[in-house]
Amino acid sequence: MNILPLESIKDFFKSISYSQVFSIALLLIAGIVLIRIVRFVLNRTFFKKSNLQNKMLINKLVNYIGFLILLIIILSELGLKLSALLGAAGVIGIAVGVASQKSLGNIISGFFMVTEKSFEIGDVITVGDKTGVVYSVELLSIMLKTFDNLLIRIPNETLISTDVVNITRFPIRRMDLFLSVSYDSDLGLVMDVLQKTARNNSHCLDEPNPFILIKSFEDSGISIQYGIWFEKTDYVETRNSIMQDLLGEFRKSGIVIPYPHITVKTESFPSTS
């Protein structure tokens, strides 16, 4: 039963003439060149001011449509009837569509994300428990490059149904540190030291002013929220330098950072004997 289809395929390839092979080669070259020209013109005109993310999606869409048209033209050149080809493609398309509803959902979700413009390539985002740099935007998913150099694929449907935090959307951001000082500390002095530390740190911005909030009285000390503003590109440098500066200033000013401990007091009772 398998001999007939194999023989038919052999007969089909034997029927292809050298002139058809030459024509197909010319069509391939011309088609690829034309697709590149269309991409170049679109990027230079209609999408000149678009971000890199939108340009990547448009380029991929042009590629898919262009190569599909090129494939149909080549098959037509080989003598295959276009009506039969389109009929078969319709049947296959229905079967593939039923089998890949999730993929279609990802494509639709991808277009919603493009219109929302919630992030761009190069932004640092958090999706669920995953944080990384947006490496590329595909039709079905996005690729995140983590800070330990891993590549994570996240489907577009997941992005639509999950909270996405864009850490680097704005040029400046605030870094919150949660500190604790002992109950013996002078809170006025503590606030002065915090202001001075931010003012003397080259990575901290003068405006807006540091955010200082005395939060609560904990078991071992007084909890303080300390927020400093910095440029988004200086995250690591800012965090490392401000931690070193705080520790040095606290030591110079005699401010104690408490640690959990228990004080046990004993009393002697008179003997009953």
C-alpha positions in Angstrom: 0.0 0.0 0.0 3.0 2.4 0.6 4.5 1.8 -2.9 1.9 3.9 -4.8 2.4 7.2 -2.9 6.2 6.7 -3.1 6.1 6.1 -6.9 3.8 9.1 -7.3 6.3 11.3 -5.5 9.2 9.9 -7.7 7.2 10.6 -10.9 6.4 14.1 -9.7 10.1 15.0 -9.2 11.0 13.3 -12.5 8.5 15.5 -14.3 10.3 18.7 -13.1 12.3 20.2 -16.0 15.6 22.1 -15.7 13.8 25.3 -16.8 11.4 24.9 -13.9 14.3 24.5 -11.5 15.9 27.6 -12.9 12.6 29.6 -12.6 12.1 28.4 -9.0 15.6 29.5 -8.1 15.0 33.0 -9.6 11.6 33.2 -7.8 13.3 32.3 -4.5 16.0 34.9 -4.9 13.6 37.6 -6.1 11.1 36.7 -3.3 13.7 36.9 -0.5 15.0 40.2 -1.9 11.4 41.6 -2.2 10.6 40.6 1.4 13.7 42.4 2.7 12.8 45.5 0.7 9.2 45.5 2.1 10.6 45.2 5.6 13.1 48.0 5.0 10.4 50.3 3.6 8.0 49.6 6.4 10.6 50.2 9.1 11.8 53.5 7.4 8.3 54.9 6.8 5.2 53.7 8.6 7.0 52.3 11.7 10.0 54.7 11.8 9.0 56.0 15.2 7.9 52.6 16.6 9.9 50.9 19.3 12.1 47.9 18.7 9.5 45.5 20.0 6.9 46.6 17.4 9.4 46.5 14.6 10.4 42.9 15.5 6.8 41.8 15.4 6.1 43.6 12.0 9.3 42.1 10.5 8.2 38.6 11.6 4.7 39.1 10.2 6.1 40.3 6.9 8.4 37.2 6.8 5.5 34.8 7.5 3.2 36.3 5.0 5.9 36.8 2.3 7.2 33.3 2.5 3.7 31.8 2.5 2.9 33.7 -0.8 6.3 32.7 -2.2 5.6 29.0 -1.4 2.2 29.2 -3.1 3.8 30.7 -6.2 6.5 28.1 -6.3 4.0 25.2 -6.0 1.9 26.8 -8.7 5.1 26.9 -10.9 5.6 23.2 -10.3 2.2 22.6 -11.8 0.1 22.0 -8.7 -3.4 23.4 -9.0 -4.0 26.4 -6.8 -7.6 25.5 -6.1 -6.7 22.1 -4.9 -3.8 23.5 -2.9 -6.0 26.1 -1.2 -8.6 23.4 -0.5 -6.0 21.2 1.2 -4.6 24.2 3.0 -8.1 25.0 4.3 -8.6 21.5 5.6 -5.2 21.5 7.2 -5.8 24.9 8.6 -9.0 23.8 10.3 -7.2 20.8 11.8 -4.3 22.8 13.0 -6.6 25.5 14.4 -8.5 23.0 16.4 -5.3 21.4 17.7 -3.6 24.7 18.5 -6.2 26.9 20.2 -3.7 27.8 22.9 -1.2 29.1 20.2 -3.9 31.2 18.7 -4.7 32.6 22.2 -1.1 33.4 22.7 -1.0 35.3 19.3 -4.1 37.3 20.2 -2.7 38.1 23.7 0.5 39.2 22.0 -1.3 41.8 20.0 -3.1 43.1 23.1 0.3 43.5 24.8 1.7 45.4 21.8 -1.2 47.9 22.0 -0.8 48.3 25.8 2.9 49.1 25.6 3.5 47.9 29.2 7.1 47.0 28.5 9.7 47.1 25.7 12.8 45.2 24.8 15.5 46.0 27.4 13.1 46.7 30.3 13.5 44.7 33.5 10.2 43.1 34.4 8.9 40.7 37.1 6.3 38.1 36.1 5.2 36.1 39.0 8.4 34.9 40.7 10.5 35.5 37.6 12.6 38.7 37.0 14.7 39.5 34.1 15.5 41.7 31.1 13.0 41.5 28.1 15.3 39.8 25.5 12.9 39.4 22.6 9.2 39.5 21.8 7.8 36.6 19.7 4.3 36.0 18.3 3.6 33.4 21.0 5.7 34.4 23.9 8.4 36.7 25.2 12.0 35.8 26.2 13.4 36.9 29.6 17.1 37.0 30.2 17.7 36.6 34.0 20.5 38.2 35.9 22.3 34.8 36.2 22.2 34.5 32.4 19.3 32.1 32.0 16.7 32.4 29.2 13.1 32.0 30.2 10.1 31.7 27.8 6.8 33.1 29.1 3.7 32.5 26.9 1.7 35.7 26.1 -1.4 34.3 27.7 0.4 34.0 31.0 1.4 37.7 30.7 -2.1 38.8 30.1 -3.5 36.9 33.1 -0.6 37.7 35.5 0.5 40.9 37.2 3.6 42.3 35.3 5.8 44.7 37.2 8.0 46.9 35.0 10.9 47.8 37.2 12.7 50.1 34.8 9.8 51.8 33.1 10.7 55.2 34.4 14.2 56.8 34.4 14.3 57.0 38.2 13.0 54.7 40.9 13.1 54.4 44.6 15.0 51.7 46.6 13.4 50.9 49.9 15.6 49.6 52.8 14.1 48.3 56.0 16.3 49.1 59.0 16.1 48.5 62.7 17.7 50.5 65.5 17.9 49.8 69.2 15.5 51.3 71.7 18.4 53.3 73.2 18.9 55.2 69.9 18.0 58.9 69.6 15.5 58.9 66.7 16.3 62.5 65.8 19.9 61.6 65.4 19.0 58.5 63.4 16.9 60.6 60.9 19.7 63.2 60.6 22.2 60.4 59.8 19.9 58.9 57.2 19.5 62.3 55.5 23.2 62.9 55.5 24.1 59.5 54.2 21.8 59.9 51.2 23.0 63.5 50.6 26.7 62.4 50.6 26.2 59.3 48.3 27.0 60.1 44.7 24.4 57.6 43.4 21.5 59.0 45.4 19.5 61.8 43.8 18.9 65.1 45.6 15.3 65.2 44.3 13.0 63.7 45.4 14.0 63.8 49.0 14.7 60.5 50.8 11.6 58.8 52.3 12.0 58.1 56.0 9.2 56.4 58.0 9.3 55.1 61.5 7.2 52.0 61.0 6.8 50.1 64.2 8.2 48.9 67.6 9.5 45.4 67.1 10.7 42.9 69.6 14.4 43.8 69.3 14.3 47.4 68.0 12.5 50.2 66.2 11.7 49.4 62.5 12.4 52.2 60.0 11.7 52.3 56.2 14.4 54.2 54.3 13.7 55.0 50.7 16.3 56.6 48.4 15.9 57.7 44.8 18.4 56.8 42.0 18.7 56.3 38.3 17.4 52.9 37.2 20.7 52.0 35.5 22.7 52.3 38.8 20.8 49.7 40.9 23.7 47.5 41.9 26.1 50.4 42.5 23.5 52.3 44.6 22.6 49.4 46.8 26.1 48.3 47.5 27.4 51.9 48.3 24.4 52.9 50.4 24.7 49.8 52.6 28.4 50.4 53.2 27.8 54.1 53.9 25.0 53.4 56.3 27.0 50.9 58.3 29.9 53.3 58.6 27.8 56.3 59.6 25.9 54.2 62.2 29.2 53.1 63.8 30.5 56.7 63.8 27.4 58.0 65.4 27.0 55.2 68.0 23.7 53.9 66.5 23.3 50.2 67.3 21.6 47.9 64.9 19.9 45.3 67.1 19.8 41.6 66.7 17.2 39.1 68.1 18.2 38.2 71.7 16.6 37.3 75.0 17.6 38.7 78.4 17.1 36.3 81.3 17.1 37.7 84.8 17.3 35.5 87.8 16.3 36.3 91.4 17.4 34.4 94.5 14.6 33.4 96.9 15.1 33.0 100.6 15.5 29.5 101.8 12.5 27.9 103.4 14.6 25.6 105.6 
